[in-house]
Amino acid sequence: MDQTVISVSHDEIRDPAAHAAKVIRRERVRIDAADRAILDAMRGRFEAVAAIGAAKRRAGLPVYDAAREAALYARISEMAGDLAPAALALWRVMTAAARRMEGLDVRHEEADRADQAAQSALPTTLTLELPDAAMLTTVTTILAVHECVPAAMTWDGAARRMTISVTEGSAWAPAMLSDLTAQGVRIPEMEKVAEMAAEMTTGQAAEQSAPSRPRCGLLGRKLGYSYSPAIHAALGDYDYDLHEVPNEEDLEKFLKETPFDGLNVTIPYKVAVMAHCATLSPRAKAIGSVNTLVRRPDGTLHGDNTDDAGFTAMVEESGVDPAGKTCVVLGSGGASRTVVAVLKRMGAKRVVVVSRRGEDHYGNLARHADAALLVNATPVGMYPNVDASPVEDLSVFPKLEAVLDLIYNPPKTKLLADAEKRGIRTVNGLRMLVVQAAVASALWGCSAYDAKRCAAIEAAIRLGEENLWLVGMPGVGKTTVGGLLGEALGRPFVDLDAEIERVAGMPIPEIFRTRGEAGFREIEAEAAMTASRGRGTVIATGGGTVLREANRRAMRESGTVVWLQRDLSRLPTEGRPLSEAKGVEKLYAEREPIYRAAAHLEVDANLLAGAEAVAEHVIGRLMRA
């Protein structure tokens, strides 16, 4: 940034007031000239935006390009340097104005008025009464999506009641209140909040007939469980359905006869759908695959690739710049094409595609020992085959800076876990999944791309879908706290010791007596592995479950591990074979470093009054994580 060098002159010493007036007049001339230049530049920018929009409409192309806008913000931030915060604020205002000029954000002014009215009309503390405890995760997701960070928050599990407060002068977003009440949440202080929010956000449009909800969805062969419906529900108000088409012969019929406004496309149709598109985006053409379809006004299809933006976000999250470096991509399918295109665009010196039968295969990985970035674009390691890894020994890549895995279930594959052990940065595919969905939603005209909203959705998915493991000494209260957490979060609860007794058909002391500790650990390991394959489960482990490395890996790869701690003098020993045989002090000395290494979070129960308080504390920590 240019700086004016200020020195003290003879005139300033003799008459400071006169000198100041002279400087003010001179610098105000510069400011006026700068303002005129800015206005001229803005006028030229808006004219260019209008010309591009008109050209796109004539060609039947989507007008709004979310990826372009996201890239613009990144470029402005880089160019602005220390002026980045002010520059980004200015550019966001200009892009919002451009969207309104193009008719892409018709609800903007109504939303502004709604926020202003809400600021003066709503109290700073609201009580949220949930219809059942299972709604807690949904409510916290809604708060996160609307970027609501309460100044204070409490949760009464027994009454299913949450109170949230904001600082004086802050506003409650009407859309957030509307989302809460739509989920059956009652807000006693604001019985009419849903009606008010609807009136504020719809404005004059309420007098017109309501438009039909956009019809969107996911197209693939076998979809099974998918995060996509939940992600799109958080992104905007439109339908999102799963469409399974069993074979390619049925694809044309589906695309012609099924009513939809937009579709995501997954395995194995990303290449096949291209033949059915009237137009393709430059990204889709360059990559050679389509993962997003847009129904144009004339009924024909436009194909785009939003995986490009999703994988770019993954690379940025890793913190590794591929420019000038060797990158190794595992797999040669449709996902691999996107990865290769992005890495080349980001300036990678060399991108090596490894396949089972190609010139570069899994038997000669050592040829690429200079690789700085490794990307898994294969399904190896995906649930339920969580013990598999495409690379058995990462030491063949001694210069690795980061490992990226497009798989997001499990949250941490064996490949990522192995990289983490070596101190290598890791990123799973959830970021890519959320970002590509958000960009697709923008292409359909359903919601504007918002990086903060993407981050909030990603965090909410991690909270709601990953397992929650409780570890700690025998008798610390894992079963009691786990049961309370399961009830409060609306999640299934598994007591590993109870499961072991069920499988063995006898109490744990009897297992120790008849099969010994080794026999018990075998049953325990199988129970832990089975529990790790669940989704969103609260699991109370036995005191020694962490002793086996395979158990620890299964816990950390499938969710969050919470170490509950309590004063050793308060731990019961009756009915606990090892506590009785060794004593809790010796047992703790052996296990303390293992608990610490396994845990993501540590909770000192000595500082909290009762199991309910411990459970509430854990929930609070998870919400902030």
Long-range contacts (C-beta under 8 A, 24 or more apart in sequence): 1-81, 1-82, 1-83, 42-94, 45-94, 45-98, 46-97, 46-98, 46-101, 49-98, 49-101, 49-102, 50-101, 50-102, 53-102, 59-279, 60-278, 60-279, 60-296, 60-297, 60-298, 60-300, 60-302, 61-279, 61-281, 61-302, 62-294, 62-302, 62-304, 62-443, 62-445, 63-102, 63-104, 64-99, 64-102, 64-104, 64-442, 64-443, 64-445, 64-448, 65-443, 66-309, 66-438, 66-439, 66-442, 66-443, 66-448, 66-449, 67-283, 67-306, 67-308, 67-309, 67-439, 67-449, 69-95, 69-449, 70-309, 70-439, 70-449, 70-451, 99-448, 104-445, 104-448, 105-448, 106-205, 107-201, 107-203, 107-205, 109-203, 110-200, 110-201, 110-202, 110-203, 110-204, 110-205, 111-174, 111-175, 111-200, 111-201, 113-200, 113-203, 114-174, 114-175, 114-197, 114-200, 114-201, 115-171, 115-173, 115-174, 116-171, 117-200, 118-171, 118-172, 118-173, 118-174, 118-177, 118-197, 118-200, 119-169, 119-170, 119-171, 119-172, 121-196, 122-171, 122-172, 122-177, 122-190, 122-193, 123-189, 123-190, 124-165, 124-166, 124-167, 124-168, 124-170, 125-152, 125-163, 125-164, 125-165, 125-189, 126-163, 126-164, 126-165, 126-172, 126-187, 126-189, 126-190, 127-161, 127-162, 127-163, 127-187, 127-188, 127-189, 128-161, 128-162, 128-163, 128-164, 128-180, 128-185, 128-186, 128-187, 129-159, 129-160, 129-161, 129-185, 129-186, 129-187, 129-188, 130-160, 130-161, 130-162, 130-184, 130-185, 131-160, 131-184, 131-185, 131-186, 132-160, 132-490, 133-157, 133-160, 133-487, 133-488, 133-489, 133-490, 134-489, 134-490, 135-160, 135-183, 135-184, 135-185, 135-490, 136-162, 136-488, 136-489, 136-490, 136-619, 137-460, 137-463, 137-464, 137-489, 137-490, 137-491, 138-183, 139-180, 139-183, 139-185, 140-460, 140-463, 140-623, 141-234, 141-457, 141-460, 141-463, 141-464, 142-176, 142-179, 142-180, 142-183, 143-176, 144-456, 144-457, 144-459, 144-460, 145-176, 145-179, 145-234, 145-453, 145-456, 145-457, 145-460, 146-173, 146-175, 146-176, 146-179, 147-452, 147-453, 147-456, 148-172, 148-173, 148-176, 153-620, 153-623, 155-488, 155-616, 155-619, 155-620, 157-484, 157-487, 157-488, 157-612, 157-615, 157-616, 158-612, 174-200, 174-201, 175-201, 213-237, 213-238, 213-239, 214-238, 214-239, 214-261, 214-262, 214-444, 214-445, 214-446, 215-239, 215-241, 215-259, 215-260, 215-261, 215-262, 216-240, 216-241, 216-260, 216-261, 216-262, 216-263, 216-264, 216-441, 216-444, 216-446, 217-241, 217-242, 217-243, 217-260, 217-263, 217-264, 218-242, 218-243, 218-263, 218-264, 218-265, 218-266, 219-243, 219-245, 219-254, 219-263, 219-264, 219-265, 219-266, 219-269, 219-273, 219-293, 220-244, 220-245, 220-265, 220-266, 220-267, 220-268, 220-269, 221-245, 221-246, 221-247, 221-267, 221-268, 221-269, 223-266, 225-535, 227-408, 227-430, 227-433, 227-461, 227-465, 228-264, 228-433, 228-437, 230-461, 231-433, 231-434, 231-437, 231-438, 231-457, 231-461, 232-437, 232-441, 234-453, 234-457, 234-460, 235-437, 235-438, 235-441, 235-446, 235-447, 235-453, 235-457, 236-441, 236-446, 236-447, 237-446, 238-441, 238-444, 238-446, 245-269, 248-272, 251-276, 252-276, 255-293, 255-301, 260-293, 260-295, 261-294, 261-295, 261-444, 262-292, 262-293, 262-294, 262-295, 262-440, 262-443, 262-444, 262-446, 263-292, 263-293, 264-291, 264-292, 264-293, 264-436, 264-437, 264-440, 265-290, 265-291, 265-292, 265-293, 266-291, 267-333, 267-334, 268-334, 270-334, 271-334, 273-301, 273-303, 274-303, 276-301, 277-301, 277-302, 277-303, 278-302, 279-303, 280-304, 281-305, 283-308, 283-341, 286-341, 287-337, 287-338, 287-341, 288-337, 289-334, 289-337, 289-338, 291-338, 291-436, 291-440, 292-436, 292-439, 292-440, 292-443, 294-443, 294-444, 304-440, 304-443, 305-338, 306-435, 306-436, 306-437, 306-439, 306-440, 306-443, 307-335, 307-338, 307-432, 307-436, 308-338, 308-341, 308-342, 309-435, 309-436, 309-439, 310-431, 310-432, 310-433, 310-434, 310-435, 310-436, 310-439, 311-338, 311-339, 311-342, 311-406, 311-432, 312-342, 312-346, 313-431, 313-432, 313-435, 313-454, 314-404, 314-406, 314-427, 314-429, 314-431, 314-432, 315-342, 315-343, 315-346, 315-373, 315-404, 317-427, 317-431, 318-373, 318-401, 318-402, 318-404, 318-425, 318-426, 318-427, 319-402, 319-425, 320-372, 320-373, 320-401, 320-402, 320-425, 321-346, 321-347, 322-346, 322-347, 322-348, 322-372, 322-373, 323-347, 323-348, 323-349, 324-348, 324-349, 325-349, 325-371, 325-372, 325-373, 325-401, 326-350, 326-351, 326-352, 326-368, 326-370, 326-371, 326-372, 326-373, 327-351, 327-352, 327-371, 327-372, 327-373, 327-374, 327-375, 328-352, 328-354, 328-365, 328-368, 328-371, 328-373, 328-374, 328-375, 328-397, 329-353, 329-354, 329-375, 329-377, 330-354, 330-374, 330-375, 330-376, 330-377, 330-378, 330-380, 330-390, 330-391, 331-355, 331-376, 331-377, 331-378, 331-390, 332-358, 333-377, 333-378, 335-377, 335-406, 336-377, 339-375, 339-377, 339-406, 343-373, 343-375, 348-373, 362-390, 362-391, 365-391, 365-396, 365-397, 366-396, 368-397, 369-396, 369-397, 369-398, 369-399, 370-399, 371-397, 371-399, 371-400, 372-399, 372-400, 372-401, 372-402, 373-400, 373-401, 373-402, 373-403, 373-404, 374-400, 374-402, 374-403, 374-404, 374-419, 375-403, 375-404, 375-405, 375-406, 376-403, 376-404, 376-405, 376-406, 376-407, 376-413, 376-415, 377-406, 379-407, 380-415, 381-405, 381-407, 381-410, 381-413, 381-414, 381-415, 382-407, 382-409, 382-413, 383-409, 383-410, 383-533, 384-533, 386-410, 386-413, 386-414, 386-532, 386-533, 386-554, 386-557, 386-558, 387-414, 388-414, 389-413, 389-414, 389-415, 389-418, 390-415, 391-415, 391-418, 394-418, 394-419, 394-422, 394-424, 400-424, 401-425, 402-426, 402-427, 403-427, 405-429, 406-432, 408-432, 408-433, 410-532, 410-557, 410-558, 411-462, 411-466, 411-557, 411-558, 411-559, 412-556, 412-557, 412-558, 413-557, 414-553, 414-557, 416-557, 417-553, 417-556, 417-557, 430-458, 430-461, 430-462, 431-458, 434-458, 434-461, 459-625, 463-622, 463-623, 463-625, 464-536, 465-535, 465-536, 466-536, 466-558, 466-559, 466-560, 467-531, 467-532, 467-534, 467-535, 467-536, 467-537, 467-538, 467-539, 467-555, 467-558, 467-559, 467-560, 468-537, 468-538, 468-539, 468-559, 468-560, 468-562, 468-622, 469-539, 469-541, 469-555, 469-558, 469-559, 469-560, 469-561, 469-562, 470-538, 470-539, 470-540, 470-541, 470-562, 470-564, 471-541, 471-545, 471-546, 471-555, 471-561, 471-562, 471-563, 471-564, 471-595, 471-598, 471-599, 472-543, 472-563, 472-564, 472-565, 472-566, 472-595, 473-543, 473-565, 473-566, 473-568, 473-571, 473-584, 473-587, 473-588, 473-591, 474-542, 474-543, 474-544, 474-571, 474-573, 474-576, 474-578, 474-579, 474-584, 474-587, 475-543, 475-571, 475-572, 475-573, 475-576, 475-579, 476-543, 476-564, 476-565, 476-566, 476-571, 476-605, 477-564, 477-566, 477-605, 477-611, 477-614, 478-540, 478-541, 478-564, 479-540, 480-611, 481-540, 481-564, 481-605, 481-611, 481-614, 481-615, 481-618, 482-538, 482-539, 482-540, 483-540, 484-611, 484-612, 484-614, 484-615, 485-538, 485-615, 485-618, 485-619, 486-538, 488-615, 488-616, 488-619, 489-538, 489-619, 491-536, 491-537, 491-538, 492-534, 492-536, 492-537, 492-538, 493-537, 493-538, 493-539, 493-540, 494-531, 494-534, 494-537, 494-538, 494-539, 494-540, 495-540, 496-524, 496-527, 496-528, 496-531, 496-539, 496-540, 496-541, 496-542, 496-545, 497-540, 497-542, 499-527, 499-530, 499-531, 500-524, 500-527, 500-542, 503-527, 508-542, 508-575, 508-577, 509-575, 509-577, 512-577, 517-577, 517-578, 521-547, 521-548, 524-551, 525-550, 525-551, 528-554, 528-555, 529-554, 532-557, 532-558, 533-558, 534-558, 543-576, 543-578, 543-579, 543-587, 543-591, 544-578, 544-591, 546-591, 546-594, 546-595, 546-598, 547-591, 547-594, 552-594, 552-597, 552-598, 555-598, 556-598, 556-600, 560-600, 560-601, 560-622, 560-625, 561-598, 561-599, 561-600, 561-601, 562-599, 562-600, 562-601, 562-602, 562-603, 562-618, 562-621, 563-595, 563-596, 563-598, 563-599, 563-601, 563-602, 563-603, 564-603, 564-605, 564-614, 565-602, 565-603, 565-604, 565-605, 565-606, 566-604, 566-605, 566-606, 567-606, 570-606, 600-625, 601-625
